[in-house]
Amino acid sequence: MRLSTLILLLFGCLFSRGQDSLIKYVNPFIGTGGHGHTFPGATVPFGMVQLSPDNGRAGWDWCSGYHYSESLIAGFSHMHLSGTGIGDWLDISVMPLMAPLDDTVKGIKVGFSHDNEHASPGYYRVAMDNGIQAELTTTARCGYHRYTYPQGTTPTIRLDLGFHLNWDNPTETHISVINDSTLVGYRYSTGWAKVQRVYFAARTSVPAAKIILDDGQSASDMADVAETYDIGNGVSAQLVFDKDERAIVELKVALSMTSYEKALAALVEIPEWDFQRVRKAAEAQWEAELQKVRINTGDERLKRVFYTALYHTAIAPTLYSDNDGEYQNANGDLRSMPESAQRYTLFSLWDTFRALKPLFTITQPERYTDMLNSMLAFYDENGLLPVWDLSTWETNTMTGYHAIPVLADAILKEWPGLDAERAYEAMLKSAYQDIRGVPEYIEYGYLPQDKAGGSVTITLEYAFDDWCIAQVAKKLGKTADYATFTNRSKSFTHLFDNQTGFMRAKNSDGQFVTPFDPFWSEHDFDKSQYIEGNAWQHSFFVPHDVRGLASLYGGNQGLSAKLDELFSAPSKMTGDNISPDASGFIGQYAHGNEPSHHIAYMYTYIGEPWKTQERVRQVVDSMYQDEPDGYAGNEDAGQMSAWAVWSIAGLYPVNPASGEYVFGSPSADETVFSMPNGKQFTIRAENNSPQNKYIQSATLNGAPYENTYIRHKGMLNGGELVFKMGPKPSKRFGQKPETWPKSG
């Protein structure tokens, strides 16, 4: 039985149980406006192919190739980054034309209106101003196009391997014509990832009358198309079809990172010319994905925000290997994952270690082992765990060594299929690497600003990562390492200035860098002290020891007062080169970037959970909207959305390697998690409303529950957590120190 048939059967089973269809609440246009940097096109969960329109315009807000403010389409390419702050990929661009281009080197853009555009999970459609209608759907490795041409045209499809935007540039491209309906080739490029190799196989539903090849300088009209090829750094091909009254031409484009022979083999994912069947199979995959976390609420807007967020959590990382587990890495080595496991890429770890990866331990039991082992494969190939893996190339973007909390969380949760000793070995290599300021961090106990930029952020993040190593060392019985890394995890204390109440940069002489302005931001990482922000946002990054941080402020009340000040400070930044990533301000809290994401929950660690509840509800209501400009900043490969999924449910992994989920204020009346072991864990908010945002009391499986958090193991047991909500803060719930989340 084919996979699509199995998926359709699953789809039917879901509805036989009377469950509401959830894909109707997903709006892929959320995040395509503002600075969200998402794409609206067709993909399946974690698929290699993201088939989506490109506007043909460069710029920061076109990192995904598309921005809702634009009204032109330059083509539909097969690989897109979701929500990132740097633009790359956009490989294998396809554009339907009314007639072949005379100037084959020239690009073309066609106008469109959003009134004639539709997107839903696994499907995209647009009627362009020239009368051509484009429809897109996809499987994991194969994109499916359907183009409907108006009367009187000469239907033409252009494959343009030279198309590029932003950081990406082709270095070598190649097309071979197999026959009158099949092309193969490759596109090598450099960009954010310096080495990228994408192979493709394209097949049309009807034979082309002729094929026009262009090597980037001159074109050749191929009447006899067998065994012809073209090569260059910007090769394109135009497939020209016979005129018809109303022609429909369908196209399949399969990808491989190994060879075009493997791409040809991947065409079997779509064995027939049945667009609706493939679309329905894609929709069924998304329906199954969305059913993993279900909410009940009378707020239709909240449903759209929640399920679109859940959708965005299942796009990255993306498949990189062929169906048999084989792949070619950036070093040019052909490798295979063991036992036909799959290799993944696009690990935005500075963002996603915080909330997305802990969410995967609930929502991705089938895939997460392969994702974790993909990071270990990267270690085997490169000698270090990934920092920001794109196309298996280490971009070394952002700070910290945040594969460590991801692996630590999995080890501490005893995730199946992960070799803890092998992972621990890789963790130690990152912690003792001789680059990225680590030797200086070890030597001084903090990273001096006169040794490297971004010193405050790096020190704080290394301290947390080291705490994670300590916990794994303890679990594995490595006593000496536990002591070493526990000590290293306290390095944040060296940068605290009790005169100003901020974490401040120090030079190697032990003196604070002056002058000091907590509002100052510098986007140049080499000059900055705080990465993509300022002292306000970064001074609170001690998720492993919140009460240890409080002691630096003289106690819990001191930290509480500083947090209050954060949320009420002027929403401004100073400097000549302010980071655009800090956005979504409430005071100096900046929800549009990840360093702020845990801060609202810190009150709960010091006995003031009602302040957490108030601020979390404020962030949910103000920073997430069901419109293109619906995110406060870059969506960042699922992290911005993961925060919403957790917080709307009423939980958040403040320390993402602790196995604890801290209570916030549930926006949904009920959330049902389908746990990896087949059990269900339900969170229910009684008397919930916009006004009733404060937890008065809680029960777990009918018994009073005093803790202000729940452990992962508790959720795995299944059952029902019930919050009684009210309009005023409860000064009883969460007051006893023994009920607070763990710290230190």
TORTISE-655949 format. One record per residue (C-alpha): x, y, z. Coordinates in pm, whole numbers, padded with zeros to 5 digits, always signed. Layout:
N
XYZ
...
***
This chain:
744
+00000+00000+00000
+00143+00340-00097
+00224+00602+00163
-00039+00840+00030
-00303+00569+00071
-00196+00508+00429
-00214+00879+00499
-00561+00905+00351
-00673+00613+00566
-00533+00792+00870
-00716+01105+00759
-01038+00908+00747
-00976+00754+01087
-00938+01095+01243
-01276+01204+01119
-01439+00872+01208
-01367+00967+01570
-01555+01289+01517
-01258+01520+01554
-01272+01865+01402
-01061+01928+01092
-00774+02152+01198
-00599+02244+00873
-00875+02497+00804
-00738+02707+01091
-00387+02729+00943
-00303+03047+00753
+00043+03012+00591
+00041+03385+00517
+00089+03461+00887
+00450+03573+00915
+00494+03659+00548
+00454+04029+00633
+00644+04246+00880
+00972+04083+00974
+00835+03728+01006
+01026+03594+00704
+00803+03289+00650
+00690+03155+00312
+00334+03069+00203
+00400+02781-00036
+00347+02407-00023
+00547+02166+00190
+00485+01858+00403
+00610+01821+00761
+00991+01854+00761
+01004+01788+00386
+01306+01844+00166
+01088+02042-00076
+00933+02377+00012
+00766+02479-00315
+00679+02846-00289
+00666+03171-00489
+00958+03414-00501
+00910+03784-00564
+01251+03826-00726
+01350+04100-00484
+01650+04099-00252
+01652+04238+00101
+01627+04133+00464
+01250+04096+00455
+01285+03866+00153
+01492+03604+00336
+01225+03346+00250
+01202+03472-00109
+00854+03618-00051
+00706+03914+00134
+00339+04000+00154
+00402+04363+00062
+00513+04255-00288
+00291+04218-00595
+00527+04040-00839
+00625+03677-00887
+00955+03580-01046
+00918+03204-01014
+00841+02910-00789
+01150+02753-00636
+01180+02432-00440
+01383+02518-00128
+01305+02793+00122
+01415+02895+00470
+01131+02954+00714
+01156+03259+00934
+01533+03301+00934
+01730+03625+00948
+01957+03537+00657
+01846+03448+00304
+01967+03143+00113
+01850+02844-00095
+01566+02922-00346
+01702+02637-00558
+01554+02510-00886
+01327+02797-00988
+01036+02729-01224
+00822+02988-01404
+00528+02933-01640
+00528+03168-01942
+00278+03271-02208
+00542+03211-02477
+00916+03138-02483
+01145+03429-02402
+01349+03575-02685
+01605+03704-02437
+01673+03389-02239
+01915+03558-02001
+01663+03815-01885
+01455+03744-01579
+01081+03796-01581
+00834+03905-01316
+00456+03885-01342
+00209+04081-01133
-00051+03923-00906
-00307+04023-00647
-00351+03867-00305
-00721+03852-00390
-00627+03580-00641
-00394+03392-00407
-00467+03105-00169
-00249+02904+00066
-00326+02615+00300
-00114+02333+00443
+00037+02142+00152
-00120+02359-00119
-00068+02698-00285
-00257+02863-00572
-00227+03196-00751
-00386+03340-01063
-00129+03578-01206
-00220+03895-01390
-00123+03742-01725
-00398+03481-01689
-00182+03180-01593
-00300+02994-01287
-00032+02816-01084
-00109+02543-00832
+00153+02376-00615
+00160+02076-00385
+00433+01840-00275
+00556+01520-00119
+00869+01495+00097
+01115+01513-00195
+00903+01595-00497
+00724+01916-00591
+00410+01897-00805
+00314+02194-01027
-00009+02239-01223
-00024+02531-01464
-00340+02633-01645
-00279+02862-01944
-00534+03096-02102
-00649+03053-02460
-00416+03166-02736
-00088+03117-02558
+00213+02899-02632
+00247+02719-02300
+00606+02738-02178
+00779+02634-01858
+01117+02781-01771
+01362+02613-01533
+01614+02873-01424
+01915+02741-01230
+02073+03085-01228
+01794+03242-01022
+01933+03374-00695
+01867+03632-00425
+02043+03772-00121
+02340+03560-00002
+02301+03284-00263
+02498+03266-00590
+02525+02973-00832
+02876+02843-00895
+02801+02561-01141
+02474+02451-01298
+02393+02172-01538
+02093+02042-01734
+02071+01716-01929
+01772+01647-02153
+01674+01282-02120
+01377+01295-02356
+01094+01526-02457
+00940+01522-02107
+01231+01463-01868
+01523+01682-01764
+01786+01622-01498
+02062+01838-01364
+02220+02004-01067
+02276+02341-00910
+02590+02408-00707
+02593+02735-00519
+02755+02932-00243
+02598+03168+00004
+02534+03162+00374
+02622+02794+00341
+02939+02812+00135
+02892+02472-00031
+02552+02357-00155
+02472+02084-00407
+02117+02021-00521
+02029+01766-00790
+01692+01751-00961
+01481+01547-01200
+01189+01719-01376
+00916+01547-01575
+00617+01698-01756
+00273+01545-01804
+00284+01609-02180
+00586+01607-02412
+00750+01935-02505
+00740+02032-02871
+01086+02179-02827
+01333+02264-02555
+01545+02579-02556
+01865+02554-02352
+02071+02850-02239
+02414+02838-02077
+02382+03190-01945
+02531+03348-02256
+02364+03198-02561
+02063+02982-02634
+02024+02669-02844
+01695+02546-02987
+01684+02170-02947
+01453+02008-03199
+01606+01666-03136
+01615+01667-02758
+01768+01329-02676
+02110+01323-02504
+02161+01698-02505
+02296+01904-02218
+02406+02246-02114
+02642+02361-01843
+02741+02694-01691
+02684+02905-01383
+02336+03015-01486
+02182+02746-01704
+01814+02760-01791
+01575+02558-02003
+01246+02651-02167
+01005+02369-02238
+00767+02480-02510
+00438+02295-02562
+00187+02286-02845
-00091+02545-02835
-00427+02441-02702
-00753+02618-02631
-00696+02592-02258
-00380+02399-02185
-00299+02237-01854
+00061+02128-01810
+00172+01946-01498
+00529+01914-01378
+00702+01703-01113
+01041+01811-00979
+01219+01573-00743
+01528+01666-00541
+01832+01486-00408
+02150+01609-00244
+02336+01305-00376
+02288+01270-00753
+02034+01324-01026
+01999+00948-01049
+01866+00959-00695
+01644+01251-00794
+01501+01040-01076
+01431+00767-00823
+01253+01019-00600
+01001+01089-00876
+00835+00766-00768
+00694+00955-00469
+00437+01080-00722
+00382+00777-00948
+00069+00908-01122
-00053+01236-01269
-00315+01302-01005
-00269+01645-00853
-00568+01626-00619
-00454+01293-00477
-00112+01434-00392
-00268+01748-00245
-00502+01543-00028
-00213+01325+00090
-00017+01636+00189
-00320+01774+00372
-00363+01444+00554
-00004+01460+00678
-00067+01808+00812
-00396+01707+00969
-00221+01426+01154
+00049+01671+01267
-00201+01924+01399
-00403+01661+01584
-00104+01605+01816
-00190+01918+02017
-00557+02020+02014
-00716+02320+02179
-01073+02407+02265
-01170+02772+02265
-01454+02986+02141
-01202+03236+02006
-01165+03165+01634
-00875+03410+01607
-00686+03220+01876
-00742+02894+01688
-00587+03044+01376
-00291+03177+01571
-00238+02849+01756
-00269+02604+01468
-00063+02822+01235
+00202+02831+01505
+00185+02452+01541
+00215+02427+01161
+00527+02644+01166
+00686+02419+01430
+00679+02128+01183
+00866+02280+00887
+01228+02276+01005
+01468+02104+01030
+01427+01963+00682
+01510+01631+00521
+01853+01617+00361
+01899+01248+00278
+01749+01029+00007
+01481+00778+00093
+01746+00511+00163
+01927+00739+00410
+02215+00825+00176
+02337+01186+00145
+02632+01390+00029
+02757+01633+00290
+02921+01972+00239
+03263+01805+00244
+03165+01606-00066
+03151+01276+00123
+02882+01022+00042
+02742+00885+00365
+02444+00688+00488
+02249+00714+00809
+02231+00375+00984
+01933+00147+00933
+01781+00380+00671
+01737+00659+00923
+01714+01008+00774
+01958+01298+00783
+01817+01644+00857
+01959+01992+00812
+01857+02353+00891
+01928+02356+01265
+01871+02712+01387
+01996+02618+01732
+02041+02963+01887
+01666+02999+01850
+01516+02654+01869
+01694+02505+02172
+01469+02723+02387
+01119+02589+02315
+01099+02408+01981
+01328+02117+02062
+01159+02046+02398
+00826+02053+02214
+00963+01789+01975
+01001+01549+02270
+00622+01551+02276
+00520+01602+01914
+00790+01422+01712
+00849+01073+01853
+00888+00928+01501
+01142+01183+01375
+01328+01322+01673
+01577+01037+01705
+01690+01099+01347
+01717+01472+01412
+01932+01416+01719
+02151+01166+01537
+02182+01410+01248
+02359+01645+01490
+02589+01361+01593
+02654+01280+01226
+02756+01643+01183
+02994+01598+01476
+03144+01286+01318
+03203+01474+00993
+03329+01804+01132
+03472+01736+01476
+03222+01960+01656
+02849+01965+01710
+02661+02209+01486
+02603+02572+01578
+02385+02657+01276
+02385+02370+01024
+02260+02462+00677
+02300+02207+00397
+02541+02031+00641
+02770+02337+00627
+02861+02505+00953
+02758+02866+00911
+02884+02939+01266
+02602+03191+01297
+02506+03316+01643
+02655+03235+01982
+02670+02952+02234
+02708+02582+02166
+02340+02509+02180
+02334+02160+02037
+02429+02076+02396
+02099+02165+02570
+01912+01984+02294
+02111+01665+02344
+02111+01707+02722
+01733+01738+02731
+01702+01420+02525
+01950+01226+02741
+01788+01337+03065
+01449+01231+02922
+01610+00899+02821
+01519+00947+02458
+01528+00615+02267
+01786+00562+01994
+02034+00820+02122
+02375+00697+02241
+02426+00902+02556
+02799+00831+02585
+02863+00926+02224
+02659+01243+02266
+02846+01329+02586
+03179+01291+02408
+03058+01537+02145
+02942+01779+02416
+03288+01785+02571
+03447+01862+02235
+03229+02172+02204
+03302+02275+02562
+03679+02253+02504
+03698+02374+02144
+03979+02612+02052
+03763+02864+01865
+03459+03087+01931
+03615+03241+02244
+03604+02919+02443
+03975+02915+02549
+03944+03270+02680
+03616+03189+02853
+03786+02900+03034
+04098+03104+03117
+03923+03407+03265
+03597+03253+03383
+03418+03483+03140
+03484+03599+02784
+03667+03935+02794
+03535+04199+02557
+03889+04282+02443
+03923+03921+02325
+03598+03886+02130
+03275+04071+02056
+02939+03974+02201
+03118+03884+02522
+02825+03921+02763
+02586+03711+02556
+02852+03446+02493
+02946+03418+02859
+02587+03382+02973
+02505+03126+02706
+02818+02919+02767
+02732+02917+03138
+02391+02767+03064
+02532+02515+02817
+02788+02412+03079
+02510+02356+03333
+02353+02120+03080
+02678+01926+03050
+02696+01904+03428
+02352+01745+03447
+02444+01482+03188
+02774+01417+03366
+02581+01359+03688
+02343+01118+03517
+02632+00925+03360
+02827+00910+03686
+03112+01137+03575
+03172+01302+03912
+03477+01512+03825
+03312+01653+03513
+03001+01731+03712
+03203+01943+03951
+03394+02116+03672
+03091+02214+03468
+02883+02307+03770
+03156+02556+03853
+03169+02680+03491
+02791+02726+03495
+02835+03002+03754
+03046+03220+03523
+02752+03458+03483
+02829+03591+03830
+03157+03746+03707
+02974+03990+03481
+02710+04116+03722
+02743+04480+03821
+02559+04536+04147
+02581+04912+04101
+02370+04916+03785
+02192+04582+03819
+02301+04464+03475
+02532+04206+03325
+02819+04410+03183
+03116+04344+02959
+03458+04314+03121
+03800+04336+02964
+04078+04091+03042
+04203+04319+03321
+03883+04249+03513
+03744+04599+03470
+03400+04676+03333
+03395+04833+02988
+03297+05198+02997
+03099+05401+02917
+02787+05195+02990
+02436+05250+02855
+02183+04968+02913
+01985+05086+02608
+02286+05071+02373
+02270+04821+02086
+02533+04737+01826
+02445+04497+01545
+02806+04431+01438
+02888+04117+01633
+03259+04202+01654
+03180+04536+01820
+02876+04436+02019
+02864+04334+02382
+02513+04192+02357
+02408+03996+02048
+02100+04138+01874
+01989+04339+02173
+02112+04530+02476
+02180+04489+02846
+01810+04491+02931
+01725+04181+02729
+02042+03981+02796
+02099+04041+03167
+01826+03791+03254
+01963+03492+03064
+02033+03261+03357
+01757+03003+03300
+01943+02736+03497
+01978+02940+03817
+01710+03207+03844
+01732+03223+04223
+02109+03241+04196
+02056+03546+03978
+01811+03680+04237
+02078+03656+04506
+02292+03896+04302
+02007+04146+04332
+01998+04099+04707
+01716+03848+04701
+01391+03766+04529
+01242+04110+04581
+01541+04269+04413
+01506+04053+04104
+01131+04112+04101
+01183+04487+04106
+01432+04463+03819
+01189+04254+03614
+00916+04508+03681
+01154+04778+03561
+01225+04579+03244
+00857+04575+03148
+00806+04944+03225
+01129+05095+03087
+01113+05315+02775
+01089+05108+02455
+01396+05254+02291
+01746+05155+02192
+02046+05380+02142
+02347+05355+01916
+02451+05420+01558
+02399+05059+01438
+02099+04928+01630
+02009+04563+01577
+01683+04528+01380
+01624+04189+01541
+01520+04336+01875
+01151+04408+01823
+00811+04348+01973
+00871+04568+02276
+00684+04579+02605
+00907+04818+02791
+01250+04669+02722
+01114+04316+02692
+01159+04234+02321
+00948+03936+02220
+01054+03964+01856
+01387+03803+01942
+01462+03489+02136
+01671+03615+02434
+01354+03754+02591
+01140+03444+02552
+01185+03301+02901
+01180+03626+03096
+00808+03661+03174
+00817+03318+03338
+01099+03410+03578
+00861+03564+03832
+00731+03215+03912
+01077+03109+04034
+01067+03378+04304
+00715+03331+04432
+00522+03575+04212
+00347+03353+03958
+00063+03602+03913
+00309+03842+03747
+00409+03565+03506
+00043+03499+03432
-00028+03864+03364
+00272+03916+03136
+00232+03591+02942
-00129+03672+02861
-00021+04022+02754
+00244+03881+02519
+00009+03624+02365
-00258+03886+02302
-00031+04158+02164
+00248+03974+01981
+00054+03711+01783
-00208+03805+01524
-00388+03613+01249
-00259+03832+00967
+00056+03849+00751
+00223+04086+00999
+00134+03845+01277
+00472+03786+01440
+00671+04038+01639
+00996+03944+01465
+01167+03668+01266
+00974+03342+01314
+01315+03170+01331
+01252+02817+01208
+00977+02740+01458
+01090+02904+01784
+00856+03205+01773
+00571+02964+01705
+00679+02712+01968
+00660+02986+02231
+00298+03045+02129
+00209+02675+02132
+00345+02627+02483
+00213+02956+02622
-00138+02932+02479
-00156+02587+02640
-00034+02734+02971
+00325+02603+02999
+00681+02693+02901
+01023+02518+02924
+01209+02810+03088
+01513+02589+03137
+01482+02375+02825
+01703+02095+02961
+01539+02064+03302
+01239+01856+03200
+01018+02109+03380
+00741+02312+03220
+00654+02626+03415
+00292+02739+03435
+00186+03060+03267
-00172+03161+03192
-00354+02934+02946
-00529+03129+02672
-00710+02816+02553
-00991+02672+02762
-00853+02325+02703
-00540+02179+02546
-00493+01809+02477
-00140+01679+02416
-00103+01341+02248
+00205+01210+02426
+00469+00990+02258
+00364+00686+02461
+00006+00704+02331
-00142+00864+02642
-00315+01200+02650
-00240+01486+02882
-00510+01751+02912
-00482+02102+03050
-00817+02259+03131
-00877+02618+03240
-01206+02661+03425
-01375+03002+03420
-01122+03113+03161
-01165+03451+02992
-00961+03756+02893
-01027+03895+03239
-00985+03568+03429
-00615+03525+03352
-00490+03441+03701
-00455+03086+03834
-00642+03052+04165
-00573+02684+04225
-00488+02363+04041
-00568+01995+04053
-00394+01701+03886
-00615+01401+03820
-00862+01536+04076
-00613+01589+04361
-00492+01934+04473
-00172+02033+04295
+00048+02299+04450
+00352+02306+04221
+00383+02590+03970
+00530+02356+03712
+00492+02001+03587
+00766+01765+03485
+00787+01593+03149
+00746+01257+03323
+00424+01381+03477
+00284+01463+03135
+00392+01123+03004
+00177+00963+03272
-00126+01120+03108
-00422+01263+03292
-00579+01603+03346
-00437+01923+03493
-00715+02167+03582
-00661+02534+03658
-00928+02738+03828
-00898+03088+03681
-01003+03420+03828
-00988+03797+03766
-00749+03881+04050
-00404+03747+04143
-00403+03464+04393
-00160+03536+04673
-00175+03174+04786
-00109+02964+04477
+00266+02926+04424
+00372+03104+04744
+00554+02817+04913
+00919+02788+04800
+00886+02410+04778
+00630+02459+04495
+00861+02669+04279
+01049+02536+03974
+01398+02404+04041
+01691+02646+04023
+02067+02598+04036
***
